């Protein structure tokens, strides 16, 4: 029982720690809201999306879906354009808007969170290729423990990111650091989009 628990914990932690589009977006929303509960839509959506992907990966369903090349190309295309839209939205924020704290609405948070979670090819491939294959070595209760362990880490991590962002937002009274954070977030997401475009070109050639 302890082995699948520790295995799932360490594996999920190792996969979720790198600074990707999903982590950047959750952190950014925590920093841009006056109250942490305003960031709940992005936290819950990101958590549910990760839960969905992990369960599919462990069950093996997602491997079957991604065996169709046209589906892979579709996911890459949609993910690429969503990330470009995110970059544009973050980059165009003006200093006066930051001071007035005009963060994303709950609906927009949910939409963006879904795009960087379910339409992020790298996140999907990591989940399937790593969590899915590692989960395949377990059966019965051990598989359940492994799956729950990885899911819990995702949820805890997203809350941690949003709260960390909120702490920075509290320190930044002028909005200057939030503006810098938005620009940095946009650059990181643009790099992720470029990597996705490279993968897309490789699939098409």
C-alpha positions as CSV (number, residue, x, y, z in Angstrom):
1,X,0.0,0.0,0.0
2,X,2.8,2.4,0.9
3,X,4.7,1.8,-2.4
4,X,1.9,2.9,-4.8
5,X,1.2,5.9,-2.5
6,X,4.8,7.1,-2.5
7,X,5.2,6.2,-6.2
8,X,2.1,8.3,-7.1
9,X,3.2,11.2,-4.8
10,X,6.7,11.5,-6.2
11,X,5.8,11.0,-9.8
12,X,3.0,13.6,-9.8
13,X,5.2,16.1,-7.9
14,X,8.0,15.6,-10.4
15,X,5.6,16.2,-13.4
16,X,3.8,19.2,-12.0
17,X,6.7,21.2,-10.6
18,X,8.1,22.5,-13.9
19,X,6.9,26.0,-14.9
20,X,4.4,25.2,-17.7
21,X,1.4,27.1,-19.1
22,X,-1.0,25.6,-16.6
23,X,1.1,26.5,-13.5
24,X,1.8,30.0,-14.8
25,X,-1.9,30.7,-15.4
26,X,-3.0,29.4,-12.0
27,X,-0.3,31.5,-10.2
28,X,-1.1,34.5,-12.3
29,X,-4.8,34.4,-11.4
30,X,-4.0,34.1,-7.7
31,X,-1.8,37.2,-8.0
32,X,-4.4,39.2,-10.0
33,X,-7.3,38.8,-7.6
34,X,-7.9,40.7,-4.4
35,X,-9.5,37.7,-2.7
36,X,-8.3,34.1,-3.0
37,X,-11.8,32.8,-3.4
38,X,-12.0,34.7,-6.7
39,X,-9.3,32.3,-8.0
40,X,-11.4,29.2,-7.2
41,X,-12.7,28.8,-10.7
42,X,-9.2,28.4,-12.2
43,X,-8.1,26.1,-9.2
44,X,-11.1,23.9,-9.5
45,X,-11.1,23.7,-13.3
46,X,-7.4,22.9,-13.4
47,X,-7.8,20.2,-10.7
48,X,-10.8,18.6,-12.4
49,X,-9.0,18.6,-15.8
50,X,-5.9,16.9,-14.2
51,X,-8.2,14.4,-12.5
52,X,-9.9,13.6,-15.8
53,X,-6.6,13.1,-17.6
54,X,-5.1,11.0,-14.8
55,X,-8.1,8.7,-14.6
56,X,-8.2,8.3,-18.4
57,X,-4.4,7.6,-18.5
58,X,-4.6,5.0,-15.7
59,X,-7.6,3.3,-17.4
60,X,-5.8,3.4,-20.7
61,X,-8.6,5.1,-22.6
62,X,-6.5,8.2,-23.6
63,X,-3.9,5.9,-25.2
64,X,-6.5,4.6,-27.6
65,X,-7.8,8.1,-28.4
66,X,-4.3,9.4,-29.2
67,X,-3.6,6.4,-31.5
68,X,-5.5,8.4,-34.2
69,X,-3.1,10.8,-35.9
70,X,-5.9,13.2,-37.0
71,X,-7.0,13.6,-33.3
72,X,-3.4,14.4,-32.3
73,X,-3.1,17.1,-35.0
74,X,-6.5,18.5,-33.9
75,X,-5.4,18.8,-30.3
76,X,-2.1,20.4,-31.2
77,X,-3.8,23.0,-33.5
78,X,-6.5,24.0,-31.0
79,X,-4.0,24.1,-28.1
80,X,-1.6,26.3,-30.2
81,X,-4.2,28.9,-31.0
82,X,-5.6,29.0,-27.5
83,X,-2.1,29.6,-26.1
84,X,-1.5,32.4,-28.6
85,X,-4.8,34.0,-27.5
86,X,-3.6,33.7,-23.9
87,X,-0.3,35.4,-24.7
88,X,-2.2,38.3,-26.4
89,X,-4.6,38.7,-23.4
90,X,-1.8,38.8,-20.9
91,X,0.5,41.1,-22.9
92,X,-2.0,43.7,-23.7
93,X,-2.9,44.5,-20.1
94,X,-2.0,48.2,-19.4
95,X,-0.6,49.6,-16.1
96,X,-3.8,51.5,-15.3
97,X,-5.8,48.2,-15.7
98,X,-3.5,46.5,-13.2
99,X,-4.0,49.2,-10.6
100,X,-7.7,48.9,-10.9
101,X,-7.5,45.1,-10.6
102,X,-9.5,44.0,-13.5
103,X,-8.8,40.3,-13.4
104,X,-10.4,37.6,-15.5
105,X,-14.1,36.7,-14.9
106,X,-14.9,33.2,-13.6
107,X,-16.1,32.2,-17.1
108,X,-12.9,33.3,-18.7
109,X,-10.8,31.6,-16.0
110,X,-12.6,28.3,-16.7
111,X,-12.2,28.7,-20.4
112,X,-8.4,29.4,-20.2
113,X,-7.9,26.8,-17.6
114,X,-9.5,24.1,-19.8
115,X,-7.4,25.3,-22.8
116,X,-4.0,25.1,-20.9
117,X,-5.0,21.7,-19.3
118,X,-7.0,19.6,-21.8
119,X,-5.7,21.3,-25.0
120,X,-2.0,21.3,-23.9
121,X,-0.4,18.4,-25.9
122,X,2.6,18.3,-23.6
123,X,0.5,17.9,-20.5
124,X,-1.5,15.2,-22.2
125,X,1.6,13.3,-23.4
126,X,3.2,13.5,-19.9
127,X,0.0,12.2,-18.3
128,X,-0.4,9.3,-20.7
129,X,3.3,8.5,-21.2
130,X,4.4,8.7,-17.6
131,X,1.4,8.4,-15.2
132,X,-0.4,6.0,-17.5
133,X,2.5,3.6,-18.0
134,X,3.6,3.8,-14.3
135,X,0.0,3.1,-13.2
136,X,-0.1,0.0,-15.4
137,X,2.2,-1.9,-13.1
138,X,-0.5,-1.9,-10.3
139,X,-3.8,-3.8,-10.0
140,X,-6.8,-3.5,-7.8
141,X,-6.5,-1.4,-4.6
142,X,-2.9,-0.5,-5.3
143,X,-3.9,1.1,-8.7
144,X,-6.6,3.1,-6.9
145,X,-4.1,4.3,-4.2
146,X,-1.6,5.3,-6.9
147,X,-4.3,7.2,-8.9
148,X,-5.7,9.0,-5.8
149,X,-2.1,10.0,-4.8
150,X,-1.4,11.6,-8.1
151,X,-4.7,13.4,-8.1
152,X,-4.3,14.8,-4.6
153,X,-0.9,16.2,-5.4
154,X,-2.4,18.1,-8.4
155,X,-5.1,19.7,-6.3
156,X,-2.8,20.6,-3.5
157,X,-0.3,22.1,-5.9
158,X,-2.9,24.3,-7.6
159,X,-4.1,25.7,-4.3
160,X,-0.5,26.4,-3.3
161,X,0.2,28.2,-6.6
162,X,-2.9,30.5,-6.3
163,X,-2.1,31.3,-2.6
164,X,1.5,32.0,-3.5
165,X,0.4,34.3,-6.3
166,X,-2.0,36.0,-3.9
167,X,0.8,36.7,-1.4
168,X,2.7,38.5,-4.1
169,X,-0.4,40.4,-5.1
170,X,-0.8,41.6,-1.5
171,X,2.8,42.9,-1.4
172,X,2.4,44.7,-4.7
173,X,0.3,47.7,-4.0
174,X,1.2,49.6,-7.2
175,X,0.5,46.9,-9.6
176,X,4.0,47.1,-11.0
177,X,5.0,43.5,-10.1
178,X,1.7,42.1,-11.4
179,X,2.3,43.8,-14.7
180,X,5.8,42.3,-14.9
181,X,4.3,38.9,-13.9
182,X,1.8,39.2,-16.8
183,X,4.6,39.9,-19.3
184,X,6.7,37.1,-18.0
185,X,3.7,34.7,-18.1
186,X,3.0,35.7,-21.6
187,X,6.6,35.0,-22.7
188,X,6.6,31.5,-21.0
189,X,3.3,30.6,-22.6
190,X,4.6,31.8,-26.0
191,X,7.6,29.5,-25.6
192,X,5.2,26.6,-24.8
193,X,3.2,27.5,-27.9
194,X,6.4,27.5,-30.0
195,X,7.2,24.0,-28.7
196,X,3.7,22.8,-29.6
197,X,4.0,24.3,-33.1
198,X,7.3,22.4,-33.6
199,X,5.6,19.2,-32.5
200,X,2.7,19.9,-34.9
201,X,5.0,20.5,-37.8
202,X,6.7,17.2,-37.0
203,X,3.4,15.3,-37.0
204,X,2.4,16.9,-40.4
205,X,5.7,16.1,-42.1
